[in-house]
Amino acid sequence: SPRLAPGRCATCSTPSNMTMASIIRLNVAPIVGARRGAPQKSRNAAPIRAAAAAKKSDAAAASGQYARELEVATDAVRMASTLCQEVQAQLMRQDEQAETKDDKSLVTLADYAAQAIICWRIQQEWSDFTMVGEEDAEALTEGGEGGALTLSKIVKIVNKTLKLHKGVDAPELTSSEVVNLINTGGGAGGKGRHWVLDPVDGTLGFVRGDQYAIALAMMEDGDLKVGVMGCPNMPKIGEVLEYDSSYTYGFSPRLVSKMLAGESLGWYKGCIFTAVKGEGAYMLPCDPAIKADPLPVAVSKEFDPQAAKFCEPVMKANSSQGFTASVADNLGIESKPLRVYSQVKYGSVARADADVFMKFPKAGYKEKIWDHAAGVIIVEEAGGKVTDAGGAPLDWAGGRYLESLDRGIVATSTALHERLMDAVSKSWSSSQL
């Protein structure tokens, strides 16, 4: 069981043992505060600009060449965040369950539905866009009665979310349209302009009521230009719970007491990170009903080994925790690791909840670009540096996978990166993964 542990920031209060699953059960139907519109009776085939001319997105602090891409991506991720919160609540109530794909990974209604709604939003602006996405609709169209039933649920929640966010302008998508949107994610990547999407990154965390991310990026000729990452369960402030061998995110006793009392808490969890190349990184609330200016985020400015934290994947199968512990020891880091599901870890580094993120998978594992693209540009625009374990930049132009990756991926502040490379080299010379 977790122990109370102080957060690392001066603004953090002492966390409680309130788990994310417990929070979700308290808010068992977390419909984000968007207005309901009147039902749409006729098909609206025209591209929907979602009142963009009259109402700018919170993320539109950015200007310049990619301001429109940022606005659309933020709107898309925010809709997907609403959808994912509802599906996660269904999972916590056991109204729904995850399925297992052929590669043994988990998939839920949210994976398919989030990919569909994000592709729909981008398609309204750029009808000829290409998407490198994780999911395809084969299991839905070739899965017999079970696949058809799952597809009907996906269509229902996609249309419900569209109505919540777009009101009377929302179309009523058909099953075939939703299938086509999901399959839009089959892009090969490489050179040219591509969107990159993991609709629910960290599905295991998602089904456990824990951290997950909706991760969307846009690149041109292998150069990341825009990144938006929704983290619906991430606390606004980096409070942590202490376990025997690690930390994870948690909430203060005071906040939990207010939650149990049914008080309005404002922005206490649910973060969207945004980044445009050359324009910095920012954090916004997931909930569109919460009005807040974008908060700039930045990686750690100084490295204090006694206060520093490093983060890594939760599951040992995803990364060698023994090797990361050795690297942390060579850096002089005394803290236990912050173990978090999904690309939320990149958000942790971007806003200085952690100083270092390390992932060292088993030999032969091929990293997919959608598992990292959004998080990487957010860390880089927050002043950080992301490379492979040999110090080389990640190659986004190689297709759907990060080819020629040297052992693993590391993210940290630019100032600490060289020291981190020395620590990796020292650990590698004395051990084998």
Salt bridges, closest charged atoms under 4 A:
ASP58 OD2 - ARG78 NH1 2.78
GLU69 OE2 - ARG193 NH2 2.86
GLU71 OE1 - ARG68 NH1 3.20
ASP75 OD2 - ARG121 NE 2.59
ASP75 OD2 - LYS166 NZ 2.56
GLU86 OE2 - LYS160 NZ 2.64
ASP95 OD2 - ARG93 NE 2.69
GLU96 OE2 - LYS153 NZ 3.02
GLU125 OE1 - ARG49 NH1 2.57
GLU125 OE1 - ARG68 NH2 3.09
GLU125 OE2 - ARG121 NH1 2.91
GLU134 OE2 - LYS101 NZ 3.76
GLU135 OE1 - LYS101 NZ 3.22
GLU172 OE1 - LYS163 NZ 2.23
GLU177 OE2 - ARG43 NH2 2.42
GLU220 OE2 - ARG193 NH1 3.33
ASP223 OD2 - LYS225 NZ 2.86
ASP223 OD1 - LYS277 NZ 2.67
GLU242 OE2 - ARG3 NH2 3.40
GLU242 OE2 - LYS336 NZ 2.77
ASP244 OD1 - ARG3 NH1 2.93
GLU312 OE2 - ARG339 NE 2.70
ASP353 OD2 - ARG351 NE 2.70
ASP355 OD1 - ARG8 NH1 3.36
GLU367 OE2 - LYS359 NZ 3.12
GLU367 OE1 - HIS372 NE2 2.80
GLU403 OE2 - LYS366 NZ 3.62
ASP406 OD1 - ARG407 NE 2.69
